[in-house]
Amino acid sequence: MAFISSSTVLNSHSLLCSSLTQDLHGFSRNIATSNSIRESSQLQVWAAGGKSMPPRQGRGYNSRKAAAEGIRKRMSNRDLDQAGWVQVAEKGDLIEGKNKAIIHENNGYVMVQRGSLIYTVKANCTSCQFPMIDGKVEVVGEGDDLTIECPLCHTKFSMVDGDVKDFCPKDGALQWVIGTIKERASPVAANVYPTRMSNSGRIYVKFIGI
């Protein structure tokens, strides 16, 4: 019968423990490597702006506010998609009661604000071709009809539909001369253009009949 010494048993136990320890270390390294590869892949997807990108977070971040801001930007951009409307100014560019000169494709226009309404008319008077940027604007009656008067010949035009309200009135020396020259001419309506302001404060004009 063979006898196994205590030293042999201890040596075998030590070898077994050492082998298990090495296997555990190797397993841990494999898990760490796998996690590192997976995190690197996620970072690449996030950096590329993929669907796996986590939501923005941090101090002061408000998800509702961010969502509302996104909606507002999309709504503002819709204005640019509507055919025929051209942005010409911002809300802060207009002062009520003061004429605003607008240039679009080498053509001049006069823009006037009255309350929530904005009017745009071709700048040159159809009677004498003089620029009306400094033309006097008046409210007609109780309605929203405005007239603009040519500074040279004093012809008045409606800023709503362009109709001639007073054609070469001869109410001054120079106006008398122009009126005499224009006696046989027919009044020509001014060109007016639909104008509106978006919720974001952008002012658009639909230039038609140029």
The 8 nearest C-alpha neighbors of each residue, nearest first, counted from 0:
[[1, 2, 3, 4, 5, 7, 8, 6],
 [2, 0, 3, 4, 7, 5, 8, 6],
 [1, 3, 4, 0, 5, 7, 8, 6],
 [4, 2, 5, 7, 1, 8, 6, 0],
 [3, 5, 7, 6, 2, 8, 9, 1],
 [4, 6, 8, 7, 9, 3, 10, 2],
 [5, 7, 9, 4, 8, 10, 3, 11],
 [6, 8, 10, 4, 5, 9, 11, 3],
 [9, 7, 5, 11, 6, 10, 12, 4],
 [10, 8, 12, 6, 11, 7, 13, 5],
 [9, 11, 13, 7, 12, 8, 6, 14],
 [12, 10, 14, 8, 13, 9, 15, 7],
 [11, 13, 9, 15, 10, 14, 8, 16],
 [12, 14, 10, 16, 11, 15, 17, 9],
 [13, 15, 17, 11, 12, 16, 18, 10],
 [14, 16, 12, 18, 17, 13, 11, 19],
 [17, 15, 19, 13, 18, 14, 20, 12],
 [16, 18, 14, 20, 15, 19, 13, 21],
 [17, 19, 15, 21, 16, 20, 14, 22],
 [20, 18, 22, 16, 21, 17, 23, 15],
 [21, 19, 17, 23, 18, 22, 16, 24],
 [20, 22, 24, 18, 19, 23, 25, 17],
 [21, 23, 19, 25, 20, 24, 26, 18],
 [24, 22, 26, 20, 25, 21, 27, 19],
 [25, 23, 21, 27, 26, 22, 20, 28],
 [24, 26, 22, 28, 23, 27, 21, 29],
 [25, 27, 23, 29, 28, 24, 22, 30],
 [28, 26, 24, 30, 29, 25, 23, 31],
 [29, 27, 31, 25, 26, 30, 32, 24],
 [28, 30, 26, 32, 27, 31, 33, 25],
 [31, 29, 33, 27, 32, 28, 34, 26],
 [32, 30, 28, 34, 33, 29, 35, 27],
 [31, 33, 35, 29, 30, 34, 28, 36],
 [32, 34, 30, 36, 35, 31, 29, 37],
 [35, 33, 37, 31, 36, 32, 38, 30],
 [34, 36, 32, 38, 33, 37, 39, 31],
 [35, 37, 39, 33, 34, 38, 32, 40],
 [36, 38, 34, 40, 39, 35, 33, 41],
 [39, 37, 41, 35, 40, 36, 34, 42],
 [38, 40, 36, 42, 37, 41, 35, 43],
 [41, 39, 43, 37, 38, 42, 36, 44],
 [42, 40, 38, 44, 43, 39, 45, 37],
 [43, 41, 45, 39, 44, 40, 46, 38],
 [42, 44, 46, 40, 41, 45, 47, 39],
 [43, 45, 41, 47, 49, 42, 46, 40],
 [46, 44, 52, 42, 48, 47, 43, 49],
 [45, 47, 43, 48, 44, 42, 49, 52],
 [48, 46, 44, 45, 49, 43, 42, 52],
 [49, 47, 45, 46, 52, 44, 50, 51],
 [50, 48, 44, 51, 47, 45, 52, 46],
 [49, 51, 52, 48, 45, 44, 53, 47],
 [50, 52, 49, 53, 45, 44, 41, 48],
 [51, 53, 45, 50, 49, 48, 54, 44],
 [52, 54, 51, 55, 45, 50, 56, 49],
 [55, 53, 56, 52, 62, 51, 57, 50],
 [56, 54, 53, 57, 60, 62, 52, 61],
 [55, 57, 60, 54, 58, 61, 59, 53],
 [56, 58, 60, 59, 55, 61, 54, 62],
 [57, 59, 60, 56, 61, 55, 62, 54],
 [58, 60, 57, 61, 56, 62, 64, 55],
 [61, 59, 58, 57, 56, 62, 55, 65],
 [60, 62, 64, 63, 65, 59, 56, 66],
 [61, 63, 65, 64, 66, 60, 55, 67],
 [64, 62, 66, 65, 61, 67, 68, 60],
 [63, 65, 67, 61, 66, 62, 68, 60],
 [66, 64, 62, 68, 63, 67, 61, 69],
 [65, 67, 63, 69, 68, 64, 62, 70],
 [68, 66, 64, 70, 69, 65, 63, 71],
 [69, 67, 71, 65, 66, 70, 64, 72],
 [68, 70, 66, 72, 67, 71, 65, 73],
 [69, 71, 67, 73, 68, 72, 74, 66],
 [72, 70, 68, 74, 69, 73, 75, 67],
 [71, 73, 75, 69, 74, 70, 76, 68],
 [72, 74, 70, 76, 75, 71, 69, 77],
 [75, 73, 71, 77, 76, 72, 70, 78],
 [76, 74, 72, 77, 73, 78, 71, 199],
 [75, 77, 73, 78, 74, 79, 72, 80],
 [78, 76, 80, 74, 79, 75, 73, 81],
 [79, 77, 76, 80, 81, 75, 197, 74],
 [78, 80, 77, 76, 81, 84, 85, 75],
 [81, 79, 77, 78, 82, 76, 84, 83],
 [80, 82, 79, 78, 84, 83, 77, 85],
 [83, 81, 84, 80, 79, 85, 205, 78],
 [82, 84, 205, 85, 81, 206, 207, 204],
 [83, 85, 205, 204, 82, 203, 81, 86],
 [86, 84, 203, 204, 87, 205, 83, 206],
 [85, 87, 203, 202, 88, 204, 201, 84],
 [86, 88, 203, 202, 85, 204, 101, 89],
 [89, 87, 202, 86, 92, 201, 90, 203],
 [90, 88, 201, 92, 91, 202, 200, 87],
 [89, 91, 200, 92, 93, 201, 202, 88],
 [90, 92, 89, 93, 94, 200, 88, 201],
 [93, 91, 89, 90, 88, 94, 99, 202],
 [94, 92, 91, 90, 95, 99, 112, 89],
 [93, 95, 97, 96, 92, 112, 91, 98],
 [96, 94, 112, 97, 113, 93, 111, 114],
 [95, 97, 94, 98, 112, 113, 111, 136],
 [98, 96, 95, 94, 99, 111, 93, 112],
 [97, 99, 111, 110, 132, 109, 100, 96],
 [98, 100, 110, 109, 111, 101, 97, 93],
 [99, 101, 109, 108, 132, 110, 98, 102],
 [102, 100, 108, 107, 109, 99, 103, 110],
 [103, 101, 107, 106, 105, 108, 104, 100],
 [104, 102, 106, 105, 101, 107, 87, 108],
 [103, 105, 106, 102, 107, 101, 209, 206],
 [106, 104, 103, 102, 107, 101, 108, 209],
 [107, 105, 103, 104, 102, 108, 121, 122],
 [106, 108, 102, 122, 101, 121, 103, 105],
 [109, 107, 122, 121, 101, 120, 100, 102],
 [108, 110, 100, 122, 120, 119, 99, 132],
 [111, 109, 119, 99, 118, 98, 100, 108],
 [110, 112, 118, 98, 117, 99, 119, 109],
 [113, 111, 117, 95, 116, 118, 114, 96],
 [112, 114, 116, 95, 115, 117, 111, 96],
 [113, 115, 116, 112, 95, 117, 96, 143],
 [114, 116, 113, 117, 112, 196, 195, 95],
 [117, 115, 113, 114, 112, 118, 195, 194],
 [116, 118, 112, 111, 194, 113, 195, 115],
 [117, 119, 111, 110, 194, 158, 112, 116],
 [120, 118, 110, 192, 109, 191, 111, 194],
 [119, 121, 191, 109, 108, 190, 122, 192],
 [122, 120, 108, 190, 123, 109, 191, 107],
 [121, 123, 108, 107, 131, 109, 130, 120],
 [124, 122, 130, 128, 129, 121, 131, 125],
 [123, 125, 128, 129, 126, 127, 130, 149],
 [126, 124, 128, 127, 187, 123, 189, 188],
 [125, 127, 124, 128, 186, 187, 154, 152],
 [126, 128, 129, 124, 125, 152, 151, 123],
 [129, 127, 124, 123, 125, 126, 130, 122],
 [128, 130, 123, 124, 127, 131, 151, 149],
 [131, 129, 123, 122, 132, 124, 128, 149],
 [132, 130, 134, 122, 133, 149, 123, 129],
 [131, 133, 134, 109, 130, 100, 122, 98],
 [134, 132, 131, 135, 150, 98, 130, 149],
 [133, 135, 131, 148, 149, 150, 132, 147],
 [136, 134, 148, 147, 133, 137, 150, 149],
 [135, 137, 147, 146, 134, 148, 145, 138],
 [138, 136, 146, 145, 139, 135, 147, 148],
 [137, 139, 145, 144, 140, 146, 136, 143],
 [140, 138, 144, 145, 137, 141, 142, 146],
 [141, 139, 142, 138, 144, 143, 145, 137],
 [142, 140, 139, 143, 138, 144, 145, 137],
 [143, 141, 144, 140, 139, 138, 145, 159],
 [142, 144, 145, 141, 138, 139, 140, 159],
 [145, 143, 139, 142, 159, 138, 157, 146],
 [144, 146, 138, 158, 137, 139, 157, 143],
 [147, 145, 157, 156, 137, 158, 136, 155],
 [146, 148, 136, 156, 135, 155, 134, 157],
 [147, 149, 155, 134, 135, 153, 154, 150],
 [148, 150, 153, 134, 131, 154, 151, 152],
 [151, 149, 134, 153, 148, 152, 131, 133],
 [150, 152, 149, 153, 129, 174, 127, 173],
 [151, 153, 174, 154, 167, 149, 150, 177],
 [154, 152, 149, 148, 150, 151, 167, 155],
 [153, 155, 166, 167, 165, 149, 152, 148],
 [156, 154, 148, 165, 164, 147, 163, 146],
 [157, 155, 163, 146, 147, 164, 162, 161],
 [156, 158, 146, 161, 162, 159, 145, 160],
 [159, 157, 145, 161, 146, 160, 118, 156],
 [158, 160, 157, 144, 161, 145, 191, 118],
 [159, 161, 162, 157, 158, 191, 190, 189],
 [162, 160, 189, 157, 188, 158, 156, 191],
 [163, 161, 188, 157, 156, 160, 164, 189],
 [162, 164, 156, 188, 165, 155, 166, 157],
 [163, 165, 155, 156, 162, 166, 157, 154],
 [166, 164, 155, 154, 163, 168, 167, 156],
 [165, 167, 154, 168, 163, 186, 164, 155],
 [166, 168, 178, 154, 152, 169, 153, 165],
 [167, 169, 170, 166, 165, 178, 153, 154],
 [170, 168, 175, 174, 178, 171, 167, 172],
 [169, 171, 168, 174, 175, 172, 153, 167],
 [172, 170, 174, 169, 173, 175, 168, 176],
 [171, 173, 175, 174, 176, 170, 169, 177],
 [174, 172, 176, 175, 171, 177, 152, 169],
 [173, 175, 169, 171, 177, 152, 176, 172],
 [174, 176, 169, 178, 172, 173, 177, 171],
 [177, 175, 179, 173, 174, 178, 180, 172],
 [178, 176, 174, 180, 179, 175, 181, 173],
 [179, 177, 167, 181, 175, 180, 176, 169],
 [178, 180, 176, 182, 181, 177, 175, 169],
 [181, 179, 177, 178, 182, 176, 183, 184],
 [182, 180, 178, 184, 179, 183, 177, 167],
 [181, 183, 179, 184, 180, 178, 185, 167],
 [184, 182, 181, 185, 180, 179, 178, 186],
 [185, 183, 181, 182, 186, 180, 126, 187],
 [184, 186, 187, 183, 181, 182, 126, 166],
 [185, 187, 166, 184, 188, 163, 126, 125],
 [188, 186, 125, 185, 189, 163, 126, 162],
 [189, 187, 162, 161, 163, 190, 186, 125],
 [188, 190, 161, 125, 191, 187, 156, 121],
 [189, 191, 121, 120, 161, 188, 192, 208],
 [192, 190, 120, 119, 161, 189, 121, 160],
 [191, 193, 119, 206, 205, 194, 120, 204],
 [194, 192, 205, 204, 195, 191, 119, 118],
 [195, 193, 204, 203, 117, 118, 192, 205],
 [194, 196, 203, 202, 117, 197, 204, 193],
 [195, 197, 202, 201, 200, 203, 198, 194],
 [198, 196, 199, 201, 200, 202, 195, 78],
 [199, 197, 200, 196, 201, 75, 74, 71],
 [198, 200, 197, 201, 75, 196, 71, 90],
 [201, 199, 90, 197, 198, 89, 196, 202],
 [200, 202, 89, 197, 196, 199, 90, 88],
 [203, 201, 196, 88, 89, 86, 195, 87],
 [204, 202, 86, 85, 195, 194, 84, 87],
 [203, 205, 194, 85, 84, 193, 206, 86],
 [206, 204, 84, 83, 193, 192, 207, 85],
 [205, 207, 204, 192, 209, 83, 208, 84],
 [208, 206, 209, 205, 192, 83, 193, 191],
 [207, 209, 206, 190, 192, 191, 205, 121],
 [208, 207, 206, 190, 106, 121, 192, 191]]
